[in-house]
Amino acid sequence: MKGSKRLVVAGIMVAMTVVFLGIPAFAQDKPADDMQIVRDKIKADKKLFVSENMKLTESEAKAFWPVYDAYQKELAKRNERAGKLIEDYAKNYESMSNEVAKKLIDDFMAIQADQQKMRASYLPKFRAVLPEKKVARYWQLENKIGAVVAYALAANIPLVK
């Protein structure tokens, strides 16, 4: 149960960061360096959460963390694209045209496909450095955090008018 509590806390922290930093309608004007501090804190908290839940041996950790860091860097690029899509949605929310709605849907589908392709490309990399059960555990952690973030976004982004 202790690990479950940590997962919930970490997920909420990540979700709230995505919600407050990723949706312009709710974000406040802050200096860029303050926002970077918050992003860095969330990254560190996620890494600590993963570390606590992976139960890696020293040799596994030595091989895992470089792959994890590369994956997170790629994931951040995809999340930036998703954040841009949310910004575009927010800008067009009040006066959404069919053309804009089509572009937003097409962009969303492209981002989703790209994210899946990127995840699939990293699976062999994780398999090369970890036993299969630990690869499964890592994907579970990523999926649980992703689900909390997706829920927070869904709860805070209004439906098209």
trRosetta pair geometry for C-beta under 8 A, 3 or more apart (Angstrom, degrees):
i j d omega theta_ij theta_ji phi_ij phi_ji
1 4 5.3 -54 -153 34 43 117
1 5 6.5 46 152 -22 71 99
2 5 5.9 -52 -156 30 32 111
2 6 6.8 30 149 -16 63 104
3 6 5.6 -54 -151 36 36 112
3 7 6.4 41 150 -23 67 103
3 52 7.7 -177 -119 128 85 102
3 53 5.8 110 -151 -111 113 96
4 7 5.5 -51 -149 32 33 114
4 8 6.5 33 153 -18 65 103
5 8 5.8 -54 -150 36 32 110
5 9 6.3 29 154 -16 66 108
6 9 5.7 -56 -145 40 32 110
6 10 6.0 28 158 -16 68 109
6 49 6.1 170 157 -134 107 91
6 52 6.5 -92 166 99 163 141
6 53 7.1 -170 96 -61 132 109
7 10 5.9 -56 -142 41 26 107
7 11 6.0 27 158 -20 63 111
7 49 7.4 119 -98 -171 48 120
7 53 7.3 74 -73 -87 94 149
7 141 7.5 -128 -118 -129 105 74
7 144 5.7 -24 -172 135 122 146
7 145 7.8 -119 -161 -67 80 73
8 11 5.8 -57 -144 38 26 112
8 12 6.3 26 158 -19 63 107
8 148 7.9 158 -138 -101 46 142
9 12 5.9 -56 -148 36 27 109
9 13 6.4 28 154 -19 63 106
10 13 5.7 -55 -150 35 32 112
10 14 6.3 28 155 -15 66 106
10 45 6.4 180 -128 146 87 101
10 46 6.5 117 -171 -106 114 57
10 49 4.0 69 -106 -107 155 156
10 145 6.6 -55 122 -103 104 105
11 14 5.8 -56 -147 39 31 108
11 15 6.0 29 156 -18 66 110
11 144 6.3 -87 -82 140 130 87
11 145 5.3 -150 -104 -118 80 56
11 147 7.6 -22 -146 73 133 77
11 148 3.2 117 178 -4 113 171
11 149 7.4 -122 -163 -36 77 67
12 15 5.6 -56 -142 40 29 112
12 16 6.0 28 160 -18 65 108
12 148 6.6 -93 -62 179 42 135
12 152 8.0 130 -136 -72 50 133
13 16 6.0 -56 -145 37 25 107
13 17 6.4 26 155 -19 61 107
13 42 6.4 -179 142 -124 101 87
13 45 5.9 -66 118 122 153 153
14 17 5.7 -58 -152 35 30 112
14 18 6.4 28 153 -17 66 105
14 42 6.1 117 -105 -167 63 113
14 45 7.9 -158 -61 93 81 115
14 46 6.3 70 -82 -82 120 112
14 145 5.5 29 51 -167 163 102
14 148 6.6 92 69 91 106 118
14 149 5.6 -62 123 -73 104 104
15 18 5.7 -55 -149 37 32 109
15 19 6.1 29 154 -18 67 108
15 148 4.7 -104 -50 139 125 91
15 149 4.8 -157 -96 -98 72 48
15 151 6.9 -28 -127 68 142 85
15 152 3.4 138 -177 -18 112 151
15 153 7.7 -126 -152 -27 86 69
16 19 5.5 -53 -142 40 33 112
16 20 5.9 15 164 -6 68 112
16 152 6.7 -121 -63 -150 42 154
17 20 6.3 -62 -136 47 25 97
17 21 5.5 -4 173 8 66 120
17 22 7.9 72 128 -14 58 98
17 38 6.6 173 -132 154 107 106
17 39 7.4 130 -177 -100 130 53
17 42 4.7 29 -80 -93 172 151
18 21 6.6 -65 -123 53 18 90
18 22 4.7 -8 -177 3 60 136
18 79 7.7 -100 -116 -162 107 119
18 149 5.0 69 10 -149 159 102
18 152 6.3 118 71 88 111 128
18 153 6.3 -57 126 -63 123 100
19 22 6.5 -37 -87 46 10 98
19 23 5.9 -19 -167 10 50 120
19 26 6.7 -19 155 78 79 154
19 152 4.9 -98 -52 152 120 116
19 153 6.6 -156 -87 -82 79 55
19 156 5.2 90 -140 22 112 166
20 23 7.4 -46 -103 41 13 89
20 26 6.0 -99 -121 118 52 115
20 27 6.3 114 171 -94 56 71
21 27 6.3 72 -128 -102 28 120
21 35 6.4 126 -130 -152 114 103
21 38 6.8 179 -73 106 133 133
21 39 7.1 127 -148 -74 169 90
21 83 7.7 -38 120 -127 83 133
22 27 7.9 163 41 -55 18 123
22 79 7.9 -87 -102 172 130 94
22 82 7.5 -9 -157 110 133 91
22 83 4.5 -113 -139 -117 91 95
22 86 5.5 55 154 61 93 156
22 153 7.4 -40 93 -103 137 107
23 26 4.8 39 93 26 107 106
23 27 6.5 166 82 -25 51 92
23 86 5.6 -87 -97 157 66 131
23 90 6.5 138 -164 -68 72 138
23 153 7.7 163 -55 -130 119 77
23 156 6.2 -126 -24 127 168 123
23 157 6.8 -149 -110 -81 131 86
24 27 5.3 -57 -130 32 37 113
24 86 7.6 158 -1 120 83 92
24 87 5.3 72 -19 -119 125 81
24 90 5.0 174 52 90 103 161
24 91 7.8 29 57 -52 146 78
25 90 5.0 -154 -35 -144 100 126
25 93 8.0 -4 -63 10 138 154
26 156 7.1 -31 -29 179 150 129
27 30 7.8 -100 175 8 93 101
30 34 4.6 -97 160 77 115 131
30 35 5.6 134 90 -50 116 91
31 34 4.8 95 65 1 83 103
31 35 7.4 -156 97 -3 46 86
32 35 5.7 -58 -154 38 38 111
32 36 6.3 39 150 -22 70 105
33 36 5.4 -50 -146 35 36 114
33 37 6.5 44 152 -25 64 99
34 37 5.6 -49 -153 29 33 114
34 38 6.8 32 150 -16 63 102
35 38 5.7 -52 -153 35 36 111
35 39 6.4 36 150 -18 67 105
36 39 5.5 -51 -145 38 35 112
36 40 6.1 37 155 -20 67 105
37 40 5.8 -54 -146 37 28 111
37 41 6.4 32 153 -22 62 106
38 41 5.7 -55 -150 34 31 114
38 42 6.5 30 154 -18 65 104
39 42 5.8 -56 -150 36 32 110
39 43 6.4 33 152 -19 65 105
40 43 5.6 -52 -148 36 33 113
40 44 6.3 32 154 -18 65 106
41 44 5.7 -56 -148 38 30 110
41 45 6.2 30 153 -19 65 107
42 45 5.6 -54 -144 38 31 112
42 46 6.3 33 155 -20 65 104
43 46 5.8 -55 -148 35 29 110
43 47 6.3 28 154 -18 64 107
43 72 7.0 104 -144 171 104 140
44 47 5.7 -55 -147 37 31 111
44 48 6.3 32 153 -19 65 106
45 48 5.7 -53 -147 37 31 112
45 49 6.2 35 152 -21 64 106
46 49 5.5 -54 -149 37 32 115
46 50 6.3 32 153 -18 66 104
46 72 7.9 146 102 -123 134 131
46 145 7.0 66 -133 -136 109 158
47 50 5.7 -51 -147 37 32 110
47 51 6.2 36 152 -23 64 107
47 68 7.6 114 -124 140 91 133
47 72 7.9 -26 -77 -72 97 163
48 51 5.5 -53 -146 36 31 115
48 52 6.3 29 157 -18 65 106
49 52 6.0 -56 -147 36 27 109
49 53 6.4 6 160 -3 62 115
49 141 7.5 160 128 -165 99 123
49 145 8.0 117 107 -80 145 128
50 53 6.1 -74 -147 48 27 99
50 54 5.7 27 162 -30 69 114
50 68 7.0 152 128 -150 156 143
50 138 7.2 42 -155 -131 108 82
50 141 5.8 119 -113 142 79 156
51 54 6.2 -54 -134 28 23 109
51 56 7.5 -71 -145 18 62 113
51 61 8.0 48 -133 -125 91 115
53 137 7.1 -167 140 165 93 112
53 141 5.7 141 97 -94 142 131
54 64 7.2 152 165 157 156 165
54 134 6.4 62 -165 -160 87 103
54 137 6.3 138 -123 113 60 126
54 138 6.4 28 -109 -81 108 86
54 141 7.5 -57 -68 -22 82 155
55 134 7.9 -130 69 -114 82 107
56 60 4.1 -142 -163 96 94 114
56 61 4.2 126 117 -64 133 82
56 64 5.8 -107 -120 17 151 150
56 130 7.9 -76 -115 -112 102 109
56 134 7.2 93 -95 -154 77 144
57 60 4.5 93 48 9 78 105
57 61 6.8 -142 88 -8 38 87
58 61 5.8 -55 -148 34 28 113
58 62 6.5 32 154 -23 62 104
59 62 5.7 -49 -149 30 33 115
59 63 6.7 21 156 -7 63 107
60 63 6.1 -68 -154 45 31 102
60 64 5.5 27 156 -24 71 118
60 129 7.1 117 -152 153 63 83
60 130 5.9 68 -153 -108 108 78
60 131 7.9 -52 -109 1 129 84
60 134 6.9 -38 -164 141 144 173
61 64 5.6 -57 -130 39 28 110
61 65 6.0 27 177 -25 66 108
62 65 7.2 -49 -139 23 15 104
63 66 7.3 -70 -171 33 31 101
63 67 7.2 15 150 -5 65 115
63 128 8.0 -133 170 112 124 78
63 129 3.7 -171 139 -153 115 111
63 130 7.4 -178 97 -53 115 66
64 67 6.0 -75 -160 43 38 106
64 68 5.7 36 152 -24 78 112
64 126 7.7 41 -131 -137 81 75
64 129 5.4 167 -78 128 56 129
64 130 6.0 55 -91 -62 107 110
65 68 5.2 -50 -138 38 36 117
65 69 6.1 39 161 -22 67 103
66 69 5.7 -51 -144 35 31 112
66 70 6.5 30 156 -17 63 105
67 70 5.8 -55 -149 38 31 110
67 71 6.2 33 152 -20 65 109
67 122 7.2 132 177 -161 100 98
67 125 5.0 170 -142 144 122 109
67 126 5.9 161 140 -85 145 61
67 128 7.9 162 -85 62 149 99
67 129 5.6 -169 -8 19 146 150
68 71 5.7 -58 -148 38 28 112
68 72 6.2 27 156 -19 65 107
68 138 7.9 -122 -97 -150 103 134
69 72 5.8 -53 -145 36 30 110
69 73 6.4 34 154 -23 63 104
70 73 5.7 -53 -151 32 31 114
70 74 6.6 28 152 -13 64 105
70 122 7.9 174 101 -117 100 113
70 125 7.7 -86 78 157 131 158
71 74 5.8 -58 -152 39 32 108
71 75 6.1 34 150 -21 67 109
71 122 5.0 76 -105 -136 110 153
71 125 7.6 179 -63 86 108 136
71 126 7.8 24 -58 -60 148 107
72 75 5.3 -51 -141 39 33 116
72 76 6.3 42 154 -27 64 101
73 76 5.8 -48 -151 27 29 114
73 77 7.1 33 149 -20 59 99
74 77 5.7 -50 -158 28 37 113
74 78 6.9 31 149 -13 66 103
74 118 5.4 -176 150 -167 127 131
74 122 7.5 -173 58 -59 148 128
75 78 5.7 -57 -154 39 36 109
75 79 6.2 36 149 -20 69 107
75 115 8.0 61 -127 -137 69 92
75 118 7.4 165 -79 126 59 140
76 79 5.5 -54 -143 39 33 113
76 80 6.4 41 153 -26 64 99
77 80 5.7 -49 -153 28 31 114
77 81 6.9 32 148 -16 61 101
78 81 5.6 -50 -156 33 37 113
78 82 6.5 37 147 -18 67 104
78 111 6.6 128 -165 -166 87 88
78 114 6.3 -176 -116 109 110 107
78 115 4.9 114 -171 -91 151 89
78 118 6.4 -136 -51 25 140 158
79 82 5.4 -50 -146 38 38 113
79 83 6.2 44 151 -23 66 102
80 83 5.5 -50 -148 35 32 115
80 84 6.5 37 151 -21 63 102
81 84 5.6 -51 -151 33 33 114
81 85 6.6 36 149 -21 63 103
81 111 5.3 -177 118 -115 121 114
81 114 7.7 5 71 74 163 145
82 85 5.5 -50 -152 33 35 115
82 86 6.6 37 149 -19 65 101
82 111 5.6 132 -78 176 78 150
83 86 5.6 -51 -150 34 35 112
83 87 6.5 39 149 -20 65 102
84 87 5.4 -50 -150 34 35 115
84 88 6.4 37 150 -20 65 102
85 88 5.6 -50 -149 35 33 113
85 89 6.4 37 150 -21 64 104
85 104 6.7 119 -164 -148 93 79
85 107 5.4 179 -111 121 114 124
85 108 6.1 126 -171 -80 151 73
85 111 6.4 -84 -32 -27 150 155
86 89 5.5 -50 -149 35 33 115
86 90 6.3 35 152 -20 65 104
86 153 7.4 -101 -99 -149 135 116
86 157 6.8 -105 -136 -100 100 131
87 90 5.7 -54 -148 36 31 112
87 91 6.4 32 153 -20 65 105
88 91 5.7 -53 -148 35 31 112
88 92 6.3 4 161 3 65 114
88 104 6.3 -174 111 -101 118 98
88 107 7.6 30 62 67 154 163
89 92 6.3 -77 -147 51 25 95
89 93 6.1 54 154 -66 66 90
89 104 5.8 95 -85 -138 87 140
89 157 7.0 20 118 -158 146 122
90 93 5.6 -20 -144 -20 30 120
92 95 6.5 -92 -162 69 59 68
92 96 5.2 87 144 -94 95 69
92 97 7.7 -82 -168 15 118 72
92 100 4.8 -154 -168 164 154 149
92 104 7.4 -147 65 -54 143 134
93 96 6.3 -11 -143 -46 21 106
93 158 7.0 79 -157 65 131 110
93 160 7.7 -140 -140 -120 67 57
93 161 7.3 96 171 -10 69 106
94 161 7.5 32 -137 3 30 146
96 100 5.6 -133 -152 81 64 122
96 101 5.5 71 171 -60 111 96
96 160 5.6 -94 80 -152 170 101
96 161 6.4 152 29 43 117 89
97 100 4.7 94 52 9 80 100
97 101 6.9 -141 94 -5 41 88
98 101 5.5 -54 -145 38 32 114
98 102 6.3 37 154 -23 65 104
99 102 5.7 -51 -150 33 30 113
99 103 6.6 28 152 -16 63 105
100 103 5.7 -54 -149 37 34 111
100 104 6.3 34 153 -19 67 106
101 104 5.8 -55 -147 37 30 111
101 105 6.3 30 155 -18 65 106
101 160 6.4 56 -114 -134 119 154
102 105 5.8 -56 -148 37 29 110
102 106 6.2 27 155 -17 65 108
103 106 5.7 -56 -144 39 30 110
103 107 6.1 30 156 -19 65 108
104 107 5.8 -54 -144 38 28 111
104 108 6.2 33 154 -22 63 106
105 108 5.6 -54 -148 35 30 114
105 109 6.4 28 155 -17 64 106
106 109 5.9 -55 -149 37 30 110
106 110 6.4 31 152 -19 64 107
107 110 5.6 -56 -147 37 32 112
107 111 6.3 33 154 -20 66 105
108 111 5.8 -55 -149 35 30 111
108 112 6.4 29 153 -18 64 107
109 112 5.7 -53 -146 37 32 113
109 113 6.3 31 155 -18 65 106
110 113 5.8 -54 -146 38 30 110
110 114 6.2 30 155 -18 64 108
111 114 5.7 -57 -146 39 29 111
111 115 6.3 32 154 -22 65 106
112 115 5.8 -54 -147 34 29 112
112 116 6.5 27 155 -16 63 106
113 116 5.8 -56 -150 37 31 110
113 117 6.3 32 152 -20 65 107
114 117 5.6 -52 -146 36 32 113
114 118 6.3 33 154 -20 65 106
115 118 5.7 -55 -148 37 30 111
115 119 6.4 32 153 -20 65 105
116 119 5.7 -51 -146 35 33 112
116 120 6.3 32 155 -18 65 106
117 120 5.8 -56 -149 38 29 111
117 121 6.4 30 152 -22 63 107
118 121 5.7 -55 -149 33 31 112
118 122 6.7 23 155 -14 64 107
119 122 6.0 -65 -154 38 31 106
119 123 6.9 49 149 -42 64 94
120 123 5.8 -32 -153 2 37 118
121 124 7.6 -56 -178 29 36 97
121 125 7.6 28 137 -9 62 114
122 125 5.0 -60 -157 40 55 118
122 126 6.1 51 149 -20 83 101
123 126 6.0 -57 -148 37 31 106
123 127 6.2 30 154 -18 65 110
123 135 7.4 78 -156 -176 71 128
124 127 5.3 -55 -142 41 35 115
124 128 6.3 44 155 -31 66 102
125 128 5.7 -49 -152 25 30 115
125 129 7.1 2 157 1 59 108
126 129 6.4 -75 -153 46 33 95
126 130 5.7 -25 171 29 74 116
126 135 4.8 124 129 -125 113 99
126 138 6.2 -143 -159 72 142 150
126 139 8.0 144 101 -50 166 92
127 130 6.9 -79 -117 58 23 76
127 132 6.9 18 -128 -95 90 70
127 135 5.5 13 -84 -88 64 157
130 134 4.2 -114 176 88 121 117
130 135 5.0 153 89 -57 118 78
130 138 7.1 100 66 -13 171 134
131 134 5.1 84 61 13 77 103
131 135 7.2 -140 99 -9 37 88
132 135 5.4 -51 -147 33 37 115
132 136 6.4 39 154 -20 67 102
133 136 5.6 -51 -151 35 33 114
133 137 6.5 38 148 -22 64 102
134 137 5.2 -43 -144 33 39 116
134 138 6.4 44 153 -22 65 99
135 138 5.8 -52 -151 34 31 111
135 139 6.5 28 152 -14 65 105
136 139 5.9 -56 -148 38 31 108
136 140 6.4 37 151 -23 64 105
137 140 5.5 -54 -152 33 32 115
137 141 6.6 33 151 -20 65 102
138 141 5.7 -53 -153 33 34 112
138 142 6.5 30 152 -14 66 105
139 142 5.6 -53 -145 40 36 111
139 143 6.0 35 156 -19 68 109
140 143 5.8 -58 -144 40 28 109
140 144 6.2 28 158 -20 65 107
141 144 5.9 -55 -145 35 27 109
141 145 6.4 23 158 -13 63 107
142 145 6.0 -59 -149 40 28 107
142 146 6.1 29 153 -19 65 112
143 146 5.5 -55 -143 40 30 114
143 147 6.2 35 156 -25 65 104
144 147 5.7 -50 -147 31 30 112
144 148 6.7 30 154 -17 62 102
145 148 5.9 -55 -153 35 33 110
145 149 6.4 31 150 -17 66 107
146 149 5.6 -56 -147 39 33 111
146 150 6.1 33 155 -20 68 107
147 150 5.6 -52 -143 37 31 112
147 151 6.3 34 155 -21 63 105
148 151 5.7 -52 -148 35 30 113
148 152 6.4 30 153 -18 63 105
149 152 5.8 -56 -150 36 31 110
149 153 6.4 28 154 -16 65 106
150 153 5.8 -55 -147 39 31 110
150 154 6.1 31 155 -19 66 108
151 154 5.7 -56 -144 38 29 110
151 155 6.2 28 157 -19 65 109
152 155 5.8 -56 -146 37 28 111
152 156 6.3 3 161 -1 63 117
153 156 6.2 -78 -146 48 26 97
153 157 5.7 8 168 -10 71 117
154 157 6.5 -58 -124 40 23 97
